[in-house]
Amino acid sequence: MRRPLLVLLTATCAAALATYAWLGVYVRYEADDFCSAGVLREDGFWRAQLFWYANWSGRWAFTLIVTALQTLGPHITMIAPAVLIAVWCFVAMRSLRTAAGIAVVYATIDGAPEFYQSTLWLTGLVTYALPCVLLTAWCAAWLKRGEWRPSPGPSLRSGPPSPRSRGEGLIDILVPLLVSGLSETSAICSIIFFALGAVFTQRRRPFLIALLSAVVSLAVVAFAPGNAVRQRVSPPHLSPIAAAAAATYVDLGGEVVRSGPQLLLVLALAALLMPRRANRRLVVFAVLLAVACPLACELVSYLAVGLKLPDRALIVTHFFTVVAAAIIGASFDRKPLFTALAALALIMPVVTVVQNIRAVPRERAIAKVLDDLDAELRGGATVVTAPQSLHGNLIISANPHSWSNWCLGKYYNLPTARSTGRLVKTPQDPLVHPAERPR
């Protein structure tokens, strides 16, 4: 019974992820996409890197990757989600050595508080979902090297390292470097992951190399001149520790209430596929990882800009909770209870498929609104009737001096633009949005 059940779970999770990729077809430039694309159009690729580092954010890897994607044109937004999901599924299957790795990707995306801004919207995809893909790839490389097995002791082999070992060392340096350069949230979580791994695993070298690389990259982000601009927009919180503790309580509660079924799915699959693969030390590692990531990230957010992490950033902490659930599941024996849980979990991806298919007409209509707005602005219109916000993103404001209109002016080469359409309340997020200032 277990084998057909695993096949069904893998198939339904794959179908659910396919519907997320389908929704991605209707993604267009929104909010910060116009900012990065506008500066790219006006200043060119290399000057855009310097502009953002000096004027807004030290996320050097994000700026590098998002501007590289935008050189391919705005249509990249429609294929980027599907490509990310496909690559993520591939590396997850390599990591778990089974097609059930697709369930880990499904649990991360479907259990995220804000899946659209985290995995479909181009800016959020590069900032928060891409680090999860890269860390999954690092874990796959780590498992391939047999890090779960006891250390065999010192080798008698001498001479220069083999090409494979050089490649492994390069992964340990480059992946953490990129992950920490994509966002502060992914940097902090990866540092905690690598630090705990160095303490709780038998072979510490890959974790220590990765930890050093992640810290160096975070330092590049932290010392960016643009961070001072963001702090002027939103100063630090007066009681950051208390605020971070309260926010962490909410985040962990959300994991139970919102993402409980997805976590149970991963836990049950791990118990069925990898029974007794994790010992007590790894279970402690998993619990510390699941708690320390949101706590540290919320604390840094309150210390830096005085705000709770935006929902889209929580996909990173949620990813490590999914990893923790997989490790805890792998500590159990293969019991009928987990087969029953896995069978019950079949409901979740089926529900996701239905919900996403029902959302297609709405997303298609939003895409048409954005396409019409694009046509108007390319035609030189400065007053439009488009909605001011969509998907929780501010698109175009009634105030021509708003940051969103500043970005649109750069992208469309317009002196000014404004909307007379309705405004759905949109939270202003200084973690991402550029300050309202002339260049």
N, C-alpha and C positions, 0 to 999 in steps of 0.2 A: 504493500500500500504506500510505503514511503516514497518510492521512486515516482509513481504517477503523480503523487501530491507535489513533489518538487518540480516536476515538469509543468504542472498546472500553475503553480505559483510563479515560476519563471515566465511562463507565457503571459499570464495576466499582468504581471509587473512590466513586462516589455510592452504590452499593449497600452498600459497607462502612460508610460514614458513616450510612446509614439504619439499619443494625443497631446502631450505637452509640446512636442516638436511641431505638431500641427498648429497649435495656438501660436507658436513662434513665427509662423508664416505671416501673421498679421501684425507683427511688431514693426514699428517705424521709429524714427528719431523722436526722442522726447527729452525735454528739460536739459540735463547736463550733456546729452549727446550733441546738442547744438553748440554748447560752449566749446567742447573739445574740437568739434569739426570746424567751428567758426575760426578759432585761433589757428588751426591747421591751415585753413584756406588762406588766411591773411598773412601768417608769419612763416609758413613752411614747417616741415617735419622737425628739424633740429632746434629751431628757435622756439617752437611750441613746447619742447621739453624744458627749456630754460625758463620760459614764461611761467608755466604752472609751478615749477619748483620754487621760483622766486616770489610768486604772487599769490599762491593759494595752497598747494599741497605738496608734501614731499614724497607722495606715492609714485616714485620714479618708474617702477615696473608697470603700474597701471597706465600712466601717461604714454609710455613707450608702446605698449600693446594696443591700447585703444586707438591711438593715432595711426598706428600701422594698419589696423583693420579699417579705419575710416579712409585711408588712401585708396581702398578698393571701391569706395562709393557707398551711398546710403543703403543700397540693397543688401549689404552684408548683414543688416539687422534681421533679415528674414531667414537666413540660413545659419546664423551663429548659434541659436539655441539647439537646433538639430545636430549640428556638428559637435557641440559641447556634450550633449547627452550621449551621442554615439561613442565618442572618445572615452567619456567617463565610464560607460558600461564595459567597454573593452578592457580598460585598466583594472576595473573592479573584478572582472572575471579572471584576469591574470592574477590579481591579488589573492582571491579566494580559491583559485584553481577550479572553479565551477561556474556554470551559468547562473547560479543563484546570486552571484555578485550583482546582478541586475537589481535584485531586491534591495541591496544597500543604497544604490543610486535612487531607486524609487522612494525608499523610506526617507532619504535626505531631502529630496525635492518636495515630495507630497507632505512631509511633516514640517516644512519650513513655515514660519509665520507669514511671510509675504513672498510667495513663489514667483509672482510676476516680476517684481523689482529685483529679486535675487537671481533668477535664472533665465528670464526672457528679455528684459530690458537690457540693452547693450552695456550701459555703464555699470549696472548692478551685476550683470553676468561676469564681466571682466574683474570687477572689484571683489566680489564675494563667492561666486560659484567656481571660477577658475582656480582659486587656491585649493578648494576641496578636490578638484580633479588632480592637480599637481601632487597634493599630499597622498592621494590614493595611489598615484604612480610611484611615489617614493616607497610607500608601504609594500607595493607589489615587488619592487626591486629588493627591498629588505627581506621579505619572506623568501624570495628566490634564492637568497644567499644562505638560507637555512638558519636564520637568527632565532627561530623557535627551538632549535635543538641545542643541547648543552655544548659548551665550547670543547673542541677536541684537544685543546692544549696547543702549545707552540709548535709551529711547523719546522721541519728540518730543511725545508726548501730554501735555497738562497738565490741571489741574483735579482735582476730587475723585475718589477711586477709585470704580470701578464696584461695583454690588452683589455681583458675583461675586468681585471681589478682596477685598471686606470679608469675605465668607464664607470665602474661603481663609485669610485672616488669623485668623479665629475658630477654624478647625480647627487651625491651627498652635499656638494657645494652649490650647484646651480639651482636645484629645486627649492631648497630653503631660501636662497637669495631672492628668487622671483616671488615666492609666496609672501615673504615679509615686505617686499616692495609693492605689493598690490593693495594692501590696506593695513591699518594699524590692528584691526581685529584679527586678521589672519596671522599677522606677525606675532602677536601676543600668544595666541592659541598654539601656534607652531613651536614657539620657544618653550611653552609649558610641556607640550607633547615630547619634544626632544629631550628636555631636561629630565622629565619623569622616566623616559625610556632609558636614559643613561644610568638612572638609579636602579630601575627594576629589571633590566635585562642583563644577560650574562656577558654579551659582547657589546661593549660600550663605544667602540671607536666610531661606527657610523653615526650614532646619535650625537656624540661629542663634536664631530666635524660639522654635522648639520646644525647643531646648536650654535656653534661659533659663527657659521655663515648667516644664520637667521638674525643673530644679534648685530652683526656688522650691517646687514641690510636695514634693520630697524633703526640703527643709529643714523644712517643716511636719511631715512624718512624723518626722524625726530629733529634733526638739526637743520631742516629746510627753512629758509627765511620766510616762506609762505605760511608756515604755521603761526607766526605772529599775527598775520592778517586775520586768520580764522579766529584766533583768540580775542582779537579786538571786536569781532562780530559777536562772539559768545564767550564770555569769561568763565573761568573755572567755578565749580560749585562750592558753596561755603562749607558744606558738610559732606565731602565726597565719600567717606567711608560708610556712613549711615545710608546715604542715598544708594551706593553701590550694593550694599547688603540687601536693601529692600528690593532693588531691581533684580538682583540675582534670585531672590525668593520668588518673584513673579516669573522670571525666565524658567526656573526649574519646575515651578507649578505648571507652566505652559507645556513643558515637555511631557508631563504626566497626562494633563487633560487634553491637549491638542494633538500630541504626537504619540500618545500611548499605544494605539493599535499598530502604528508603523514600527515602534520600538519592539513590541512583542513579536512582530513578524520576524525581525532580524534576530532577536534572541532565540526564538524557536528554531529558525533555520540553522543558526550556529550550533545549537545543541544537537540537531539531527545530522549535520554534515561534519562537525569537528568536535565530537564528544571527548571530554577530558583532555583537550589540547591546551587549555589554560590552567595554570596552577593558582594558588592563593595570592601569590605576589602579583600576578597579572590582574587578578580581580581587584586588589587594592589600587593598582595602577589605573584601572578603568574608572573606579569610583572617584579617585582624586582628579582624574582628567575631566570627568563630566561636571564636577563642582568648580574646580579651579578656573576653567576656561571662562565661563560667564562672569564669575566674580572678578577676575583680573581685568577682563575687557570692560566691564561696567565701571570699575574703579578708574581705569585710565581715561575712559570717556568723560566721566565727571571731573577728573583732574584737568583734562585738556580743554573741553568746551562746555562743561557744566550741564551736559544733557545725557539722558539715557541713550543707549545704543538704538539706532533706528531698526525697525523690524527686519528690514532687508539684510542687515548685518548679522542677524541671529542665525542665519543658515550656517555660518561657520561654527558657532558653538554647538548648534544642533548636529552638525556633521560629527563632531567629536563625541556627542552623546550616542549617536548611532554606532560609532566605533566601540564605545564602552559597552553598549548592549551586546554587540557581537562577541566581545571578549568574555563578558559574563556568561553569555549563552554557551560559549565553548568550554566553560568550566564544569558543566553538568554532564551527567550520563544521558545516553539516548533513551528517553522514556516515552511511554504512550501519551503523557500529558503534553509534550511538545509537538507530537504529531497532531493532537487535537487542536492545539493553539494555531499551528500552521494551517490546518484546514479551516479554522474559523477566520484566519487572516485573509483567506481568499476573497472575502467580501470587500475588503478595502480597495484593492486595485480595480475591482469591477465598478465600485461606486465612483472612483476617480475617472474611469473611462466615461461613464454616463455624464458626470458633471462637466467634464471638459468638452465633450461633444455638444452638450447643451449650451456651453459658453461660446461656441464657434460663431454663431450669428452676431452676438454682441461684439466680439473682437473684430469681426469682419466690418461691422458698422463703424467701429472706432477707427479702423484702418482707413476707411473711406473718408472720414472726417479729417484725418491727418493728411491724407493725399490731397484733398481739396484745399486744405490750408497751405500745403506746400505749393500747389499750383497758383494760388492767389499771391503768395509772397514772392514767388519767382516772377510773377507778372508785374510786380512793383506795387501791389496794394499795401497801404500802411494802416488801414482800418479794416478789420475783419470781424466776422460774427462767430468764429469758432469758440468752443468752450475754453475757458481759461485753464482748466486742469483736467487731466485724464489719468487713470491708474494711480492716483495719489501723487502725480507729478505735475508741477506748474508748467504749463506749455507756453502761454502768452498772456500777459497781464493787461488789465485796463490801464495801468500806469505805464506809460511809455519808457519811464526811467527804471523800471524793474530790472533785476538781474536777468530774468528770462528773456525780456525784450532786448537787452544788451547782447545776449548770445545770438538771438535771431537776427539782429542787425548785422552782426559779424558774418554769420553764415550766409545770409541772403544779400549782403552788401546794401542794406537799407539804412537811411539816416535815423528812422524811427518806425515803430509799429505798435499797435495796440489792438485789443479785442473789446467788443461790446457784448460778448457772450457771457453766459452765467459762470460763476465761480463756485466749484465744489471745494469745501474747506480743505486746504492742503497744508500739511505741516512744513514750516520752513526748516530746512535741515542744513545748518552751517558746516556739517561734516563733509558735505559734497558741494553745495551750491556756492558759486563765487560771490564775492561781496559786490554790493551795488556801488560801483565807482567807475568813473571814466578812465580810460587808459592814458 
